[in-house]
Amino acid sequence: MAKDVDPRERFRDAKKVPVPTHKFEVGVRVACKPGPFAANGQFRVIRQMPNGGNGLQYRIRSDRDGHERVVVEDALMRAIQGDSVFGE
């Protein structure tokens, strides 16, 4: 005989999985971490995007030429103002 369970109680003991949150807010200046395909310069976060399979994503726009691209959060770091690494 199956145990009758109130539908409202059915998932009470289910494992709670933390929802990932974005590290960078919209409008924040970021730079791509060094790597073989990394873009140079500073970028501004235009939009936070959902997990695309490789992690949370962002749409960023170049401060230099306005070019936009989508990158994963792991490829970004907060930009340092006045640092020669970022061309300013």
trRosetta pair geometry for C-beta under 8 A, 3 or more apart (Angstrom, degrees):
i j d omega theta_ij theta_ji phi_ij phi_ji
5 9 5.9 -127 179 81 91 102
5 10 5.4 105 127 -92 127 77
6 9 4.4 67 69 13 97 109
6 10 7.3 -138 91 -39 50 75
7 10 5.5 -23 -151 -17 39 121
9 12 5.1 -26 -163 -19 62 126
11 14 4.3 -17 -170 -12 81 129
20 51 6.8 87 55 -64 134 122
20 55 7.9 -120 155 -155 166 68
20 56 5.8 -147 125 -48 127 117
22 25 7.4 126 109 -81 118 41
22 48 4.7 -67 -70 -138 164 132
22 56 5.5 -170 -97 166 73 150
22 58 7.4 109 -146 -77 123 101
22 73 6.9 -160 -140 -94 68 132
23 56 7.7 149 2 76 83 142
23 73 5.7 117 19 -162 114 124
23 76 7.8 172 75 85 123 114
24 28 4.8 -136 -168 65 96 140
24 30 5.8 -13 -125 -66 160 132
24 45 5.1 171 131 -59 120 155
24 48 7.7 177 83 -91 75 100
24 58 6.5 1 68 -90 123 151
24 73 7.4 -179 10 -130 102 93
24 76 6.6 -58 -19 119 146 144
24 78 7.3 172 -100 -86 108 79
25 28 5.2 103 61 -26 72 116
25 45 6.9 148 100 76 35 145
25 48 7.9 -50 -140 -51 33 123
26 45 5.4 -132 -125 112 38 103
26 46 6.9 4 -145 167 92 15
26 47 6.6 18 -108 -96 111 30
26 48 6.4 -97 -59 -21 89 91
27 44 6.5 -18 -149 -174 30 104
27 45 6.4 -36 20 66 24 89
28 44 7.3 158 80 -151 30 62
28 45 5.1 20 51 16 79 121
28 78 7.0 -63 165 -124 120 87
29 42 5.3 -4 -171 -177 109 119
29 43 7.1 145 -156 76 60 39
29 44 5.7 -38 -96 -95 61 68
29 63 7.4 10 -129 -51 107 133
29 78 7.5 73 88 -167 68 64
29 79 4.1 -67 130 41 99 132
29 81 7.7 80 79 -72 151 82
30 42 7.3 142 73 -160 30 69
30 43 5.4 -33 69 70 80 92
30 44 7.6 134 19 -110 77 19
30 45 6.1 64 -3 -48 121 93
30 58 7.6 55 35 103 159 161
30 60 6.4 -89 60 -120 116 139
30 76 4.6 0 173 -167 137 116
30 77 6.6 148 -162 75 85 31
30 78 6.1 -68 -112 -112 69 33
30 79 5.5 -175 -133 -28 10 92
31 41 7.3 -165 -125 103 89 30
31 42 5.7 -55 -80 -106 87 59
31 43 6.8 143 -95 18 37 86
31 76 7.2 138 72 -153 34 67
31 77 5.8 -28 65 66 83 83
31 78 7.7 20 19 118 83 18
31 79 4.5 111 -27 -95 96 82
31 80 7.7 -44 0 13 137 69
31 85 7.6 75 176 112 163 106
31 86 5.4 -99 -99 -102 139 117
32 35 7.3 -93 151 29 104 102
32 38 4.2 172 124 -158 122 93
32 39 5.1 102 6 48 148 71
32 40 7.8 -85 47 -73 111 22
32 43 7.4 58 -34 1 83 130
32 71 6.7 -126 -105 -134 102 164
32 75 5.7 -16 -146 154 84 94
32 76 6.4 -54 -105 -99 46 57
32 77 7.9 73 179 20 8 80
33 38 6.3 -119 83 -108 45 139
33 74 7.8 -58 14 145 141 58
33 75 5.7 -135 28 -165 99 46
33 76 6.8 -126 -21 -77 88 6
33 77 5.5 93 -74 -16 85 109
34 38 5.6 -135 -141 30 25 162
35 38 4.3 113 47 -34 79 108
35 75 7.2 -74 16 -137 147 94
38 75 7.2 -173 -106 -171 90 103
39 43 7.6 68 90 -50 126 126
39 62 7.3 -98 149 -89 139 113
39 69 7.0 144 -19 28 153 156
40 86 7.5 165 -180 -141 72 46
40 87 6.3 88 154 -31 106 128
41 62 5.8 42 103 -149 139 98
41 63 6.5 -154 164 46 110 89
41 64 4.9 -69 -148 -16 154 127
41 86 6.1 82 -145 -171 26 75
41 87 5.3 -31 -99 33 70 136
42 62 7.7 114 85 -153 47 56
42 63 4.8 5 85 11 95 131
42 64 7.7 125 49 -30 69 88
42 79 4.7 56 -127 -127 105 154
42 86 5.0 53 -52 178 89 129
42 87 7.6 -138 -9 53 83 97
42 88 6.9 -6 -12 -19 126 131
43 60 3.9 42 156 165 135 122
43 61 6.2 150 -160 70 84 32
43 62 5.6 -48 -102 -93 82 43
43 63 6.6 -148 -98 -17 27 81
43 79 7.6 171 39 -53 57 131
44 60 6.6 155 72 -158 33 76
44 61 5.4 -22 56 59 88 89
44 63 6.3 97 -23 -69 97 87
45 48 7.2 25 173 -63 121 70
45 58 5.3 -63 -133 -168 97 130
45 59 7.6 100 -164 74 58 53
45 60 5.7 -44 -99 -101 46 81
46 58 7.7 127 42 170 66 84
46 59 4.6 -60 67 103 107 97
46 60 6.3 165 3 -113 90 22
46 61 5.1 76 -49 -16 123 105
46 68 6.7 -24 6 -129 155 116
47 58 6.9 157 82 -161 52 59
47 59 4.2 20 48 39 99 113
48 56 7.4 -20 -167 177 92 112
48 57 8.0 130 -171 87 49 53
48 58 6.1 -34 -111 -107 49 77
49 52 7.0 17 125 -44 117 106
49 56 7.4 147 78 -177 63 66
49 57 4.1 -36 76 86 113 98
49 58 6.2 -177 17 -90 92 21
49 59 6.2 91 -34 -26 120 85
49 70 6.7 -10 19 -143 159 112
50 56 7.3 -87 -174 -129 25 67
50 57 7.1 8 73 35 31 98
51 54 7.9 -177 -170 53 76 37
51 55 6.3 -88 -133 177 86 14
51 56 5.6 -50 -83 -80 70 51
51 57 7.2 139 -117 -6 23 87
52 55 7.6 -13 43 59 76 41
52 57 5.0 35 -8 -30 117 137
52 70 7.9 78 -32 153 159 130
52 72 7.3 -118 45 -91 111 94
54 57 7.9 71 67 -68 89 99
54 72 5.1 -76 108 -92 108 148
54 74 7.9 -99 147 23 94 122
55 72 4.5 81 69 -167 109 116
55 73 5.3 -115 141 35 119 95
55 74 5.6 73 66 -13 171 105
56 72 7.0 114 76 -158 44 69
56 73 4.5 32 73 -24 94 128
57 70 5.6 16 177 -179 123 100
57 71 6.8 164 -151 87 77 29
57 72 5.5 -52 -97 -100 72 52
57 73 7.1 -116 -83 -31 24 75
58 70 7.1 170 85 -149 39 59
58 71 5.9 -19 59 63 87 78
58 72 7.9 119 16 -138 77 10
58 73 6.7 98 -16 -81 106 67
58 76 6.7 7 34 -30 140 156
59 68 6.1 10 179 -175 96 112
59 69 7.5 175 -150 90 59 28
59 70 5.4 -33 -96 -94 66 75
60 68 6.9 167 86 -148 39 64
60 69 6.1 -19 60 63 85 75
60 70 7.8 144 15 -104 74 26
60 71 6.1 -16 11 20 122 112
60 76 7.6 160 -56 -100 149 131
61 66 6.1 -15 -177 -154 107 46
61 67 7.1 162 -153 81 60 34
61 68 4.8 -29 -96 -92 76 81
62 65 5.2 8 97 48 134 71
62 66 6.1 -51 67 3 87 10
62 67 4.6 27 12 48 126 81
62 68 7.6 -131 2 -69 77 35
64 87 7.4 0 -76 101 131 146
71 75 4.8 -108 177 74 114 129
71 76 6.1 119 110 -50 129 103
72 75 5.3 92 64 3 76 104
72 76 7.9 -158 98 -6 44 93
73 76 6.0 -70 -157 35 40 108
79 83 7.7 -156 179 33 70 120
79 86 6.0 76 -152 -105 102 164
80 83 4.0 59 90 -25 109 134
80 85 7.6 52 53 48 114 113
80 86 6.9 169 57 -6 73 132
81 88 7.4 -63 -162 96 51 137
82 88 6.2 -92 -104 108 26 100
83 86 5.2 69 79 13 94 101
83 88 7.2 51 56 59 49 89
84 87 7.4 59 -172 -71 45 18
84 88 7.5 -140 -105 61 35 43
